[in-house]
């Protein structure tokens, strides 16, 4: 399995666990209703499957592209929820209570006897409704299924629903038993098999989904083209696009390559992962196999270009689509108005709205939301409100997505006004609304507003669920409010939710609340009877500034170092050491940390009286050290681009531990991978140990070894590869040796720094002799 695939799988799992439902809140797609996105079922779904080891792009946005494949091939899942609604019968609370009570019996016979005592007679609709009602508790739902089977009230629909419930809970072995029972009963197993394929893909087990497709013939079914496209679609929908493409190409003898199959793969790259380079590759592959793009192909490509903010190519494809005789649909126009609005071309976007009206296309809420969302993201709230007013004038009702867009853009004081409007309009606020708000304020590092939102949830009669607690506890912990985080975690546990190992690990980290840290490090300190020192900022702030200035040159240290260092006067040396230990990890920072450590060892309890002497030592030390670490810019002014001989560049540079190597290139076009020698020689990212895609990457060289770097997306074959040898730092002379040299020399003798590193005692002795001999005291 490739490293790219593993990284994407990890990101998919992380996004589902960390912020479930967040993507559906912010970027909803108008899919037909199905158990996959039913609001009553807490399924986690996210379309933000960006490949962390590929070129990052903006997140997919709320407008949709053509959903022909989803609509056509996911009807099997859609029918389940429709049947659940149509056949729903009022369920007596006594039956549900009897089922929950019977589930605790040790044997099935005792459980069935208990249910018979309830006096309720089973029928097909009742059994289906009970299973649907208990879909979150698979054991009790399965008991209801067995109870219906005992009364002969289980049909194909109930079996299919039970298979879906078991698949949601990853109880696939039990689900296969039901399918085999269906097969032995001579009932159709087609829908049940397709549901198994869908649930395997949703569980991120693509191999099992493909296996289920291959064994369809064992259940008196031929894997036809419809099932084939269904498999491709569910694989892509759940982020397994590479597996879907490989399966399509491997089976081209049985299922000839058609534009429909390529469109499914293209939809995955354009609307699920939003990888423009992979989308372009599929476009070229279609040409390679002599397959002409159709309207759906153009729709997907325009959608992808618009999501990454590429206005030029979006309009170019739009013109090409019309020249080929394809009529753009509403999805194309939604993509165009989005990218135009995002790129500050609101007037042109409004002209597109007029053009839609001229062509007879009815502008819907998705169209207006495509413009309102980027306006709210850009804080152009007045324009967004004007569009919402025009939306209402055309009798297009705002949706919950419209209000969510405003909630993302407005300040905290306006939040409750929007929530009240949502309530008046009958659009919530819902659990998803408050999840969005909590995530927003924690992202803005405003935990106090997140706490206020939590209180308001009860005012709007919205019950907190596991996802809310997860976001709340993790957000508070990241903001340093560990005590509050523990309180909410205890509340979560008291409400019956199980322990979360990740959260437990976060809560065990000894991170202090900001107020506690101020109490520990703040306060006044009197240097002596004549000099007083005002309370400065938090010491951690100043040590961070010291670290930042240590990365600059002599001038920055001289101009700013004394001011910052003076602010640290009055703090215990041990406190400085404790804070600099995790902060200063670089070569020059390590030297400063060692210096502070030496002060502590010499029992200098506070930095006082001789602070100017200490600062001067600090200045000389840093001015010598700051010039040692070198930033090696790959390719110099030519940057990281194809067609350059980087071997010649590397031979002209000498690299030491602690130096930096930086790559400068056009963001979203190239990338950098650190690989081993095999990956370097074969231009492959297998076994890559690092990936950078920011366009301006600074990579520390922390070890004395040979490093290998290559470009991604096949650019290694175009010359984008470089290998460098990092040498260890020369061993500096010991403090004792340098002190002896200083004692044996005249006080005016010059100091000789070896690679910028000096012994602390030698440095202090030399500077002290100069300082004290010059009449400063």
LUMMAR-548540 format. One record per residue (C-alpha): chain; x, z, y. Coordinates in steps of 0.05 Angstrom, whole numbers. Example, Ala and Ser with C-alpha at 12.3 -4.5 7.8 and 13.67 -1.06 7.14 Angstrom:
// residues 2
<pt "A" <246 156 -90>>
<pt "A" <273 143 -21>>
***
This chain:
// residues 777
<pt "A" <0 0 0>>
<pt "A" <29 -20 67>>
<pt "A" <48 32 120>>
<pt "A" <-1 -1 168>>
<pt "A" <-58 10 119>>
<pt "A" <-39 82 107>>
<pt "A" <-35 96 181>>
<pt "A" <-103 66 194>>
<pt "A" <-134 105 136>>
<pt "A" <-105 170 164>>
<pt "A" <-133 154 233>>
<pt "A" <-201 138 204>>
<pt "A" <-203 204 167>>
<pt "A" <-178 242 228>>
<pt "A" <-229 211 275>>
<pt "A" <-285 228 226>>
<pt "A" <-263 300 220>>
<pt "A" <-242 314 291>>
<pt "A" <-296 280 332>>
<pt "A" <-352 258 285>>
<pt "A" <-409 220 317>>
<pt "A" <-369 214 381>>
<pt "A" <-362 140 376>>
<pt "A" <-435 131 360>>
<pt "A" <-452 172 422>>
<pt "A" <-409 133 469>>
<pt "A" <-408 63 440>>
<pt "A" <-472 54 400>>
<pt "A" <-486 -12 366>>
<pt "A" <-557 -36 355>>
<pt "A" <-552 -39 280>>
<pt "A" <-617 -39 241>>
<pt "A" <-636 31 219>>
<pt "A" <-606 52 154>>
<pt "A" <-583 115 119>>
<pt "A" <-514 98 145>>
<pt "A" <-534 114 216>>
<pt "A" <-597 154 211>>
<pt "A" <-600 206 265>>
<pt "A" <-628 256 216>>
<pt "A" <-570 250 170>>
<pt "A" <-503 279 193>>
<pt "A" <-461 221 171>>
<pt "A" <-396 213 209>>
<pt "A" <-384 144 235>>
<pt "A" <-332 116 282>>
<pt "A" <-313 45 299>>
<pt "A" <-249 65 334>>
<pt "A" <-202 45 277>>
<pt "A" <-142 27 321>>
<pt "A" <-80 16 281>>
<pt "A" <-30 66 306>>
<pt "A" <27 24 279>>
<pt "A" <3 -39 313>>
<pt "A" <-13 -60 384>>
<pt "A" <-61 -10 414>>
<pt "A" <-123 -35 450>>
<pt "A" <-180 -7 489>>
<pt "A" <-235 24 448>>
<pt "A" <-294 -20 429>>
<pt "A" <-351 -15 477>>
<pt "A" <-425 -9 473>>
<pt "A" <-448 -81 472>>
<pt "A" <-453 -114 405>>
<pt "A" <-436 -182 378>>
<pt "A" <-474 -221 327>>
<pt "A" <-498 -175 272>>
<pt "A" <-520 -230 225>>
<pt "A" <-478 -203 167>>
<pt "A" <-498 -131 178>>
<pt "A" <-570 -149 182>>
<pt "A" <-571 -197 124>>
<pt "A" <-529 -160 74>>
<pt "A" <-545 -87 91>>
<pt "A" <-620 -95 79>>
<pt "A" <-611 -57 14>>
<pt "A" <-592 6 53>>
<pt "A" <-643 -8 107>>
<pt "A" <-699 -9 57>>
<pt "A" <-684 62 35>>
<pt "A" <-699 94 101>>
<pt "A" <-759 49 113>>
<pt "A" <-787 70 45>>
<pt "A" <-771 142 62>>
<pt "A" <-814 137 124>>
<pt "A" <-871 95 95>>
<pt "A" <-879 135 31>>
<pt "A" <-868 202 64>>
<pt "A" <-921 253 43>>
<pt "A" <-932 321 73>>
<pt "A" <-889 368 31>>
<pt "A" <-915 437 18>>
<pt "A" <-864 490 39>>
<pt "A" <-878 524 -26>>
<pt "A" <-850 465 -65>>
<pt "A" <-785 465 -26>>
<pt "A" <-779 540 -34>>
<pt "A" <-793 534 -109>>
<pt "A" <-739 480 -116>>
<pt "A" <-687 522 -79>>
<pt "A" <-706 582 -121>>
<pt "A" <-703 542 -186>>
<pt "A" <-634 515 -169>>
<pt "A" <-605 585 -182>>
<pt "A" <-629 588 -255>>
<pt "A" <-573 582 -306>>
<pt "A" <-607 528 -347>>
<pt "A" <-647 465 -332>>
<pt "A" <-704 488 -378>>
<pt "A" <-713 552 -340>>
<pt "A" <-712 514 -274>>
<pt "A" <-765 465 -298>>
<pt "A" <-809 522 -324>>
<pt "A" <-805 555 -256>>
<pt "A" <-826 491 -221>>
<pt "A" <-885 482 -269>>
<pt "A" <-909 551 -250>>
<pt "A" <-916 528 -178>>
<pt "A" <-977 488 -199>>
<pt "A" <-957 426 -158>>
<pt "A" <-967 359 -193>>
<pt "A" <-914 306 -183>>
<pt "A" <-926 234 -162>>
<pt "A" <-879 178 -143>>
<pt "A" <-887 184 -68>>
<pt "A" <-880 259 -70>>
<pt "A" <-816 256 -111>>
<pt "A" <-786 204 -64>>
<pt "A" <-804 246 -3>>
<pt "A" <-775 310 -33>>
<pt "A" <-709 275 -49>>
<pt "A" <-706 247 21>>
<pt "A" <-721 315 51>>
<pt "A" <-666 347 10>>
<pt "A" <-615 291 19>>
<pt "A" <-564 340 49>>
<pt "A" <-567 386 -12>>
<pt "A" <-552 340 -70>>
<pt "A" <-560 393 -125>>
<pt "A" <-630 411 -105>>
<pt "A" <-648 338 -93>>
<pt "A" <-623 321 -163>>
<pt "A" <-665 378 -191>>
<pt "A" <-726 347 -156>>
<pt "A" <-707 280 -187>>
<pt "A" <-704 311 -256>>
<pt "A" <-770 346 -244>>
<pt "A" <-803 279 -225>>
<pt "A" <-771 246 -286>>
<pt "A" <-803 299 -331>>
<pt "A" <-871 280 -303>>
<pt "A" <-856 205 -310>>
<pt "A" <-858 196 -234>>
<pt "A" <-789 166 -224>>
<pt "A" <-786 92 -209>>
<pt "A" <-731 45 -185>>
<pt "A" <-739 67 -112>>
<pt "A" <-728 140 -129>>
<pt "A" <-667 123 -172>>
<pt "A" <-637 81 -116>>
<pt "A" <-648 136 -65>>
<pt "A" <-617 187 -113>>
<pt "A" <-556 142 -124>>
<pt "A" <-548 138 -48>>
<pt "A" <-552 214 -40>>
<pt "A" <-502 225 -95>>
<pt "A" <-456 173 -65>>
<pt "A" <-459 207 3>>
<pt "A" <-433 270 -31>>
<pt "A" <-381 232 -72>>
<pt "A" <-415 250 -137>>
<pt "A" <-402 180 -165>>
<pt "A" <-399 199 -239>>
<pt "A" <-469 227 -236>>
<pt "A" <-492 165 -198>>
<pt "A" <-464 120 -253>>
<pt "A" <-504 160 -305>>
<pt "A" <-568 144 -267>>
<pt "A" <-550 70 -262>>
<pt "A" <-538 67 -337>>
<pt "A" <-604 101 -349>>
<pt "A" <-637 48 -305>>
<pt "A" <-602 -6 -345>>
<pt "A" <-626 23 -411>>
<pt "A" <-697 28 -383>>
<pt "A" <-695 -47 -370>>
<pt "A" <-705 -36 -296>>
<pt "A" <-666 -75 -243>>
<pt "A" <-600 -44 -224>>
<pt "A" <-581 -94 -170>>
<pt "A" <-598 -51 -110>>
<pt "A" <-568 10 -142>>
<pt "A" <-502 -27 -154>>
<pt "A" <-500 -52 -82>>
<pt "A" <-512 19 -59>>
<pt "A" <-453 43 -102>>
<pt "A" <-409 -11 -71>>
<pt "A" <-431 11 -1>>
<pt "A" <-420 85 -15>>
<pt "A" <-351 73 -46>>
<pt "A" <-331 35 17>>
<pt "A" <-359 89 62>>
<pt "A" <-318 141 23>>
<pt "A" <-256 99 38>>
<pt "A" <-245 80 -36>>
<pt "A" <-242 4 -30>>
<pt "A" <-213 -5 -100>>
<pt "A" <-273 29 -131>>
<pt "A" <-320 -14 -89>>
<pt "A" <-286 -77 -115>>
<pt "A" <-289 -50 -186>>
<pt "A" <-364 -38 -179>>
<pt "A" <-371 -111 -158>>
<pt "A" <-331 -136 -217>>
<pt "A" <-372 -99 -270>>
<pt "A" <-440 -122 -244>>
<pt "A" <-444 -170 -303>>
<pt "A" <-443 -111 -350>>
<pt "A" <-512 -92 -322>>
<pt "A" <-543 -161 -333>>
<pt "A" <-525 -185 -263>>
<pt "A" <-480 -242 -240>>
<pt "A" <-437 -226 -179>>
<pt "A" <-466 -279 -135>>
<pt "A" <-448 -302 -64>>
<pt "A" <-496 -252 -31>>
<pt "A" <-463 -193 -67>>
<pt "A" <-395 -222 -51>>
<pt "A" <-409 -225 23>>
<pt "A" <-441 -157 20>>
<pt "A" <-377 -128 -9>>
<pt "A" <-334 -162 44>>
<pt "A" <-379 -135 99>>
<pt "A" <-381 -62 76>>
<pt "A" <-305 -63 66>>
<pt "A" <-294 -88 137>>
<pt "A" <-347 -42 167>>
<pt "A" <-309 18 140>>
<pt "A" <-240 -5 164>>
<pt "A" <-214 -36 99>>
<pt "A" <-206 -105 130>>
<pt "A" <-140 -123 97>>
<pt "A" <-170 -109 28>>
<pt "A" <-231 -151 44>>
<pt "A" <-188 -210 67>>
<pt "A" <-143 -205 6>>
<pt "A" <-203 -202 -40>>
<pt "A" <-234 -263 -6>>
<pt "A" <-170 -305 -13>>
<pt "A" <-156 -284 -85>>
<pt "A" <-226 -304 -107>>
<pt "A" <-229 -370 -69>>
<pt "A" <-234 -407 -136>>
<pt "A" <-299 -371 -152>>
<pt "A" <-325 -365 -81>>
<pt "A" <-300 -424 -40>>
<pt "A" <-276 -406 30>>
<pt "A" <-331 -415 80>>
<pt "A" <-339 -400 154>>
<pt "A" <-386 -343 136>>
<pt "A" <-332 -305 98>>
<pt "A" <-281 -314 153>>
<pt "A" <-332 -291 204>>
<pt "A" <-341 -226 166>>
<pt "A" <-265 -214 168>>
<pt "A" <-262 -235 240>>
<pt "A" <-318 -186 257>>
<pt "A" <-276 -131 227>>
<pt "A" <-216 -147 270>>
<pt "A" <-256 -160 332>>
<pt "A" <-309 -106 331>>
<pt "A" <-285 -52 283>>
<pt "A" <-209 -48 293>>
<pt "A" <-206 -89 357>>
<pt "A" <-139 -120 340>>
<pt "A" <-131 -183 381>>
<pt "A" <-69 -207 344>>
<pt "A" <-103 -203 277>>
<pt "A" <-164 -237 306>>
<pt "A" <-120 -295 330>>
<pt "A" <-87 -299 262>>
<pt "A" <-155 -306 228>>
<pt "A" <-173 -360 278>>
<pt "A" <-109 -398 258>>
<pt "A" <-123 -386 184>>
<pt "A" <-190 -419 192>>
<pt "A" <-156 -480 221>>
<pt "A" <-106 -479 164>>
<pt "A" <-162 -483 113>>
<pt "A" <-198 -537 154>>
<pt "A" <-257 -492 170>>
<pt "A" <-289 -504 238>>
<pt "A" <-311 -444 278>>
<pt "A" <-385 -436 291>>
<pt "A" <-424 -398 344>>
<pt "A" <-413 -332 309>>
<pt "A" <-338 -343 307>>
<pt "A" <-337 -356 382>>
<pt "A" <-382 -295 394>>
<pt "A" <-334 -249 356>>
<pt "A" <-272 -276 392>>
<pt "A" <-303 -271 461>>
<pt "A" <-325 -200 444>>
<pt "A" <-254 -182 424>>
<pt "A" <-221 -212 485>>
<pt "A" <-271 -177 531>>
<pt "A" <-258 -110 499>>
<pt "A" <-184 -114 513>>
<pt "A" <-197 -136 584>>
<pt "A" <-174 -209 576>>
<pt "A" <-220 -243 625>>
<pt "A" <-183 -310 624>>
<pt "A" <-188 -322 549>>
<pt "A" <-260 -296 547>>
<pt "A" <-281 -349 598>>
<pt "A" <-238 -402 564>>
<pt "A" <-272 -391 497>>
<pt "A" <-339 -390 531>>
<pt "A" <-326 -459 559>>
<pt "A" <-299 -483 493>>
<pt "A" <-361 -458 458>>
<pt "A" <-407 -498 504>>
<pt "A" <-364 -561 498>>
<pt "A" <-372 -558 422>>
<pt "A" <-447 -556 430>>
<pt "A" <-458 -483 411>>
<pt "A" <-509 -446 453>>
<pt "A" <-483 -378 475>>
<pt "A" <-528 -321 455>>
<pt "A" <-543 -256 490>>
<pt "A" <-483 -222 456>>
<pt "A" <-436 -272 490>>
<pt "A" <-466 -259 558>>
<pt "A" <-463 -184 546>>
<pt "A" <-388 -191 532>>
<pt "A" <-377 -233 594>>
<pt "A" <-414 -186 642>>
<pt "A" <-375 -128 612>>
<pt "A" <-306 -158 622>>
<pt "A" <-323 -184 691>>
<pt "A" <-348 -116 713>>
<pt "A" <-288 -82 682>>
<pt "A" <-240 -129 719>>
<pt "A" <-273 -115 787>>
<pt "A" <-313 -180 788>>
<pt "A" <-382 -149 798>>
<pt "A" <-409 -207 839>>
<pt "A" <-391 -257 784>>
<pt "A" <-422 -211 732>>
<pt "A" <-487 -211 773>>
<pt "A" <-485 -287 773>>
<pt "A" <-481 -285 697>>
<pt "A" <-545 -243 698>>
<pt "A" <-579 -297 739>>
<pt "A" <-554 -351 692>>
<pt "A" <-583 -313 633>>
<pt "A" <-650 -313 667>>
<pt "A" <-645 -388 681>>
<pt "A" <-630 -403 608>>
<pt "A" <-690 -362 585>>
<pt "A" <-651 -304 555>>
<pt "A" <-685 -237 565>>
<pt "A" <-637 -186 594>>
<pt "A" <-643 -121 554>>
<pt "A" <-616 -51 560>>
<pt "A" <-552 -71 524>>
<pt "A" <-538 -122 578>>
<pt "A" <-545 -72 635>>
<pt "A" <-507 -19 596>>
<pt "A" <-450 -68 588>>
<pt "A" <-443 -66 664>>
<pt "A" <-462 6 678>>
<pt "A" <-410 35 630>>
<pt "A" <-347 4 661>>
<pt "A" <-374 21 731>>
<pt "A" <-381 94 711>>
<pt "A" <-312 93 680>>
<pt "A" <-284 67 746>>
<pt "A" <-324 121 784>>
<pt "A" <-365 67 820>>
<pt "A" <-428 108 812>>
<pt "A" <-466 77 870>>
<pt "A" <-461 7 840>>
<pt "A" <-480 37 772>>
<pt "A" <-542 70 803>>
<pt "A" <-561 4 837>>
<pt "A" <-558 -32 770>>
<pt "A" <-600 22 738>>
<pt "A" <-652 13 793>>
<pt "A" <-653 -62 781>>
<pt "A" <-659 -48 707>>
<pt "A" <-721 -7 718>>
<pt "A" <-751 -59 765>>
<pt "A" <-747 -110 709>>
<pt "A" <-785 -63 664>>
<pt "A" <-723 -51 622>>
<pt "A" <-723 22 604>>
<pt "A" <-657 60 607>>
<pt "A" <-633 84 540>>
<pt "A" <-596 146 519>>
<pt "A" <-532 104 523>>
<pt "A" <-547 91 596>>
<pt "A" <-549 165 611>>
<pt "A" <-488 178 569>>
<pt "A" <-449 128 611>>
<pt "A" <-468 167 674>>
<pt "A" <-450 233 641>>
<pt "A" <-381 206 628>>
<pt "A" <-370 187 700>>
<pt "A" <-402 241 742>>
<pt "A" <-373 308 762>>
<pt "A" <-396 374 732>>
<pt "A" <-444 391 789>>
<pt "A" <-486 329 776>>
<pt "A" <-488 338 701>>
<pt "A" <-551 380 697>>
<pt "A" <-590 332 742>>
<pt "A" <-577 276 691>>
<pt "A" <-595 322 633>>
<pt "A" <-661 338 667>>
<pt "A" <-676 264 677>>
<pt "A" <-661 251 604>>
<pt "A" <-710 306 585>>
<pt "A" <-764 277 630>>
<pt "A" <-754 208 601>>
<pt "A" <-760 235 531>>
<pt "A" <-688 214 513>>
<pt "A" <-659 281 498>>
<pt "A" <-611 311 513>>
<pt "A" <-592 311 440>>
<pt "A" <-537 343 399>>
<pt "A" <-495 280 411>>
<pt "A" <-503 288 486>>
<pt "A" <-473 357 486>>
<pt "A" <-419 336 439>>
<pt "A" <-399 282 488>>
<pt "A" <-398 332 546>>
<pt "A" <-356 382 508>>
<pt "A" <-305 330 489>>
<pt "A" <-304 304 561>>
<pt "A" <-290 371 594>>
<pt "A" <-237 391 543>>
<pt "A" <-203 324 555>>
<pt "A" <-203 340 629>>
<pt "A" <-175 409 613>>
<pt "A" <-236 443 643>>
<pt "A" <-254 495 590>>
<pt "A" <-295 536 639>>
<pt "A" <-343 477 647>>
<pt "A" <-345 467 571>>
<pt "A" <-366 541 564>>
<pt "A" <-422 530 615>>
<pt "A" <-446 469 577>>
<pt "A" <-447 510 513>>
<pt "A" <-494 560 545>>
<pt "A" <-539 505 571>>
<pt "A" <-548 477 501>>
<pt "A" <-596 534 486>>
<pt "A" <-634 521 550>>
<pt "A" <-648 450 526>>
<pt "A" <-667 476 457>>
<pt "A" <-608 441 423>>
<pt "A" <-579 479 364>>
<pt "A" <-504 478 355>>
<pt "A" <-479 448 290>>
<pt "A" <-412 447 255>>
<pt "A" <-386 390 297>>
<pt "A" <-400 427 362>>
<pt "A" <-365 489 336>>
<pt "A" <-305 448 314>>
<pt "A" <-297 414 381>>
<pt "A" <-308 479 418>>
<pt "A" <-258 521 379>>
<pt "A" <-204 467 378>>
<pt "A" <-214 453 452>>
<pt "A" <-208 526 472>>
<pt "A" <-147 535 429>>
<pt "A" <-113 475 460>>
<pt "A" <-128 501 530>>
<pt "A" <-94 567 513>>
<pt "A" <-158 608 509>>
<pt "A" <-143 634 440>>
<pt "A" <-185 697 445>>
<pt "A" <-247 657 463>>
<pt "A" <-232 607 408>>
<pt "A" <-230 664 356>>
<pt "A" <-297 690 381>>
<pt "A" <-331 622 372>>
<pt "A" <-298 613 304>>
<pt "A" <-325 680 282>>
<pt "A" <-394 659 307>>
<pt "A" <-387 594 268>>
<pt "A" <-371 632 205>>
<pt "A" <-429 680 216>>
<pt "A" <-476 621 219>>
<pt "A" <-458 601 148>>
<pt "A" <-405 548 160>>
<pt "A" <-345 549 115>>
<pt "A" <-273 560 136>>
<pt "A" <-234 502 165>>
<pt "A" <-160 506 146>>
<pt "A" <-139 464 206>>
<pt "A" <-174 510 255>>
<pt "A" <-148 572 219>>
<pt "A" <-78 545 228>>
<pt "A" <-90 534 302>>
<pt "A" <-117 604 312>>
<pt "A" <-56 635 278>>
<pt "A" <-8 603 327>>
<pt "A" <15 657 376>>
<pt "A" <-9 619 437>>
<pt "A" <-26 667 493>>
<pt "A" <-83 659 542>>
<pt "A" <-61 637 610>>
<pt "A" <-83 702 641>>
<pt "A" <-44 742 590>>
<pt "A" <18 701 603>>
<pt "A" <13 713 677>>
<pt "A" <7 787 666>>
<pt "A" <69 786 622>>
<pt "A" <112 744 667>>
<pt "A" <83 755 736>>
<pt "A" <91 812 785>>
<pt "A" <140 832 837>>
<pt "A" <211 852 826>>
<pt "A" <253 886 878>>
<pt "A" <325 864 875>>
<pt "A" <349 925 914>>
<pt "A" <326 969 971>>
<pt "A" <338 915 1023>>
<pt "A" <314 852 989>>
<pt "A" <244 841 962>>
<pt "A" <220 782 923>>
<pt "A" <150 752 926>>
<pt "A" <114 736 863>>
<pt "A" <127 663 846>>
<pt "A" <92 614 802>>
<pt "A" <90 622 727>>
<pt "A" <161 621 699>>
<pt "A" <142 568 648>>
<pt "A" <126 521 706>>
<pt "A" <195 530 736>>
<pt "A" <232 522 670>>
<pt "A" <194 457 660>>
<pt "A" <216 434 729>>
<pt "A" <287 454 713>>
<pt "A" <283 412 650>>
<pt "A" <256 353 689>>
<pt "A" <310 358 742>>
<pt "A" <362 364 687>>
<pt "A" <345 293 668>>
<pt "A" <363 268 738>>
<pt "A" <431 261 770>>
<pt "A" <474 306 814>>
<pt "A" <434 294 877>>
<pt "A" <367 315 846>>
<pt "A" <398 379 818>>
<pt "A" <432 396 884>>
<pt "A" <369 384 926>>
<pt "A" <319 418 882>>
<pt "A" <355 462 832>>
<pt "A" <371 519 880>>
<pt "A" <299 525 903>>
<pt "A" <272 526 832>>
<pt "A" <325 573 806>>
<pt "A" <313 621 864>>
<pt "A" <240 625 843>>
<pt "A" <262 649 775>>
<pt "A" <297 709 805>>
<pt "A" <262 773 784>>
<pt "A" <244 751 714>>
<pt "A" <281 782 657>>
<pt "A" <336 740 627>>
<pt "A" <304 749 558>>
<pt "A" <241 717 585>>
<pt "A" <280 658 611>>
<pt "A" <314 651 543>>
<pt "A" <249 656 505>>
<pt "A" <218 601 547>>
<pt "A" <278 555 549>>
<pt "A" <289 558 474>>
<pt "A" <230 510 457>>
<pt "A" <236 472 522>>
<pt "A" <309 450 524>>
<pt "A" <322 411 461>>
<pt "A" <366 356 489>>
<pt "A" <441 359 493>>
<pt "A" <443 379 566>>
<pt "A" <383 425 558>>
<pt "A" <415 460 499>>
<pt "A" <475 475 542>>
<pt "A" <431 508 595>>
<pt "A" <396 548 541>>
<pt "A" <462 571 513>>
<pt "A" <482 592 583>>
<pt "A" <419 635 591>>
<pt "A" <431 663 521>>
<pt "A" <501 685 542>>
<pt "A" <473 720 603>>
<pt "A" <427 759 558>>
<pt "A" <483 777 511>>
<pt "A" <523 804 569>>
<pt "A" <466 853 584>>
<pt "A" <449 821 652>>
<pt "A" <378 847 650>>
<pt "A" <356 810 712>>
<pt "A" <380 751 752>>
<pt "A" <396 788 816>>
<pt "A" <450 801 869>>
<pt "A" <496 747 844>>
<pt "A" <441 695 840>>
<pt "A" <479 647 885>>
<pt "A" <539 651 840>>
<pt "A" <495 638 779>>
<pt "A" <461 580 814>>
<pt "A" <528 550 831>>
<pt "A" <548 555 758>>
<pt "A" <483 523 740>>
<pt "A" <495 467 790>>
<pt "A" <565 451 766>>
<pt "A" <544 455 693>>
<pt "A" <485 408 703>>
<pt "A" <521 360 748>>
<pt "A" <573 352 695>>
<pt "A" <524 348 637>>
<pt "A" <471 305 670>>
<pt "A" <516 245 671>>
<pt "A" <533 247 597>>
<pt "A" <468 224 565>>
<pt "A" <460 149 572>>
<pt "A" <397 108 570>>
<pt "A" <415 43 534>>
<pt "A" <363 -9 553>>
<pt "A" <358 -60 497>>
<pt "A" <373 -130 522>>
<pt "A" <388 -103 592>>
<pt "A" <350 -144 643>>
<pt "A" <325 -191 588>>
<pt "A" <286 -136 554>>
<pt "A" <256 -136 484>>
<pt "A" <236 -209 473>>
<pt "A" <245 -263 421>>
<pt "A" <306 -309 420>>
<pt "A" <358 -259 444>>
<pt "A" <423 -241 408>>
<pt "A" <416 -165 405>>
<pt "A" <477 -159 360>>
<pt "A" <521 -181 418>>
<pt "A" <486 -130 463>>
<pt "A" <496 -73 414>>
<pt "A" <570 -89 405>>
<pt "A" <581 -78 479>>
<pt "A" <552 -8 478>>
<pt "A" <577 58 450>>
<pt "A" <522 106 428>>
<pt "A" <529 182 422>>
<pt "A" <482 235 395>>
<pt "A" <435 255 451>>
<pt "A" <433 187 483>>
<pt "A" <369 146 491>>
<pt "A" <354 75 470>>
<pt "A" <296 44 508>>
<pt "A" <255 -18 496>>
<pt "A" <222 -55 554>>
<pt "A" <170 -108 537>>
<pt "A" <100 -133 553>>
<pt "A" <50 -82 528>>
<pt "A" <-1 -108 476>>
<pt "A" <45 -166 460>>
<pt "A" <104 -135 424>>
<pt "A" <121 -70 389>>
<pt "A" <180 -32 360>>
<pt "A" <189 -5 290>>
<pt "A" <245 39 265>>
<pt "A" <260 19 193>>
<pt "A" <313 27 140>>
<pt "A" <366 -24 123>>
<pt "A" <321 -59 72>>
<pt "A" <266 -67 124>>
<pt "A" <317 -92 174>>
<pt "A" <346 -144 127>>
<pt "A" <278 -169 102>>
<pt "A" <240 -161 168>>
<pt "A" <187 -117 137>>
<pt "A" <156 -52 162>>
<pt "A" <150 -22 92>>
<pt "A" <177 49 96>>
<pt "A" <179 49 172>>
<pt "A" <195 118 201>>
<pt "A" <171 105 272>>
<pt "A" <130 58 315>>
<pt "A" <124 50 390>>
<pt "A" <76 5 429>>
<pt "A" <75 31 501>>
<pt "A" <116 -26 531>>
<pt "A" <168 23 558>>
<pt "A" <193 65 499>>
<pt "A" <247 117 504>>
<pt "A" <274 136 435>>
<pt "A" <323 195 429>>
<pt "A" <383 185 384>>
<pt "A" <387 255 355>>
<pt "A" <430 242 294>>
<pt "A" <497 210 281>>
<pt "A" <478 152 236>>
<pt "A" <461 78 238>>
<pt "A" <392 62 266>>
<pt "A" <352 -1 251>>
<pt "A" <297 -28 297>>
<pt "A" <254 -90 289>>
<pt "A" <195 -121 325>>
<pt "A" <126 -120 294>>
<pt "A" <76 -175 279>>
<pt "A" <129 -221 250>>
<pt "A" <172 -221 313>>
<pt "A" <231 -197 273>>
<pt "A" <238 -267 246>>
<pt "A" <244 -291 318>>
<pt "A" <306 -249 330>>
<pt "A" <273 -184 353>>
<pt "A" <318 -137 312>>
<pt "A" <376 -93 330>>
<pt "A" <419 -43 293>>
<pt "A" <463 9 327>>
<pt "A" <514 61 303>>
<pt "A" <508 130 336>>
<pt "A" <572 170 339>>
<pt "A" <575 246 338>>
<pt "A" <594 282 402>>
<pt "A" <668 302 407>>
<pt "A" <675 376 391>>
<pt "A" <683 413 458>>
<pt "A" <738 465 466>>
<pt "A" <719 537 453>>
<pt "A" <705 585 510>>
<pt "A" <765 628 491>>
<pt "A" <812 568 495>>
<pt "A" <786 547 563>>
<pt "A" <788 618 589>>
<pt "A" <860 624 568>>
<pt "A" <876 559 603>>
<pt "A" <843 583 666>>
<pt "A" <880 650 666>>
<pt "A" <947 616 657>>
<pt "A" <934 568 715>>
<pt "A" <930 577 789>>
<pt "A" <861 594 818>>
<pt "A" <861 529 857>>
<pt "A" <876 487 796>>
<pt "A" <822 435 782>>
<pt "A" <772 445 726>>
<pt "A" <775 392 671>>
<pt "A" <708 380 636>>
<pt "A" <709 351 567>>
<pt "A" <650 304 559>>
<pt "A" <611 347 609>>
<pt "A" <613 411 567>>
<pt "A" <649 473 592>>
<pt "A" <657 544 567>>
<pt "A" <612 593 602>>
<pt "A" <665 646 615>>
<pt "A" <716 596 639>>
<pt "A" <665 566 687>>
<pt "A" <644 634 714>>
<pt "A" <716 657 723>>
<pt "A" <737 594 759>>
<pt "A" <677 592 806>>
<pt "A" <681 666 819>>
<pt "A" <753 662 838>>
<pt "A" <738 605 887>>
<pt "A" <676 639 914>>
<pt "A" <704 709 923>>
<pt "A" <769 683 950>>
<pt "A" <732 645 1005>>
<pt "A" <703 705 1039>>
<pt "A" <630 696 1016>>
<pt "A" <622 770 998>>
***
